[in-house]
Amino acid sequence: MPPPTDDATFRSIATMTHTAHATAENTTEEVLAANTGRVYALIQNDGSAVIYINLGGDAVQHEGVRLAASGGSYEITLDNLYRGEIDAICANSGKVLLITEGVM
């Protein structure tokens, strides 16, 4: 579903990027670099296993934000704005995170 056009978050976006990131088994990885221009991000688990993300440091199994398999997601907006690094970890390799980032 497209974002509402009257939402302040989306009015301030100059560039929207979409990427996919495949996980490595039991290894914390940076999935979104720190970005001082970030005003929006959506991280969605497109894989068949749970993925954990951490804002600002290494991700650890069973800690941080849990993204359920097959669609679990975490959204960053102006209401919970975070511009630092985001790391992820999964018990299985090859699971995919879909990442959208909006910058001003």
Helices and strands as residue ranges (DSSP letters): H 8-11, E 15-22, E 29-32, E 38-45, E 51-55, E 65-67, E 73-76, G 78-80, E 86-90, E 96-103
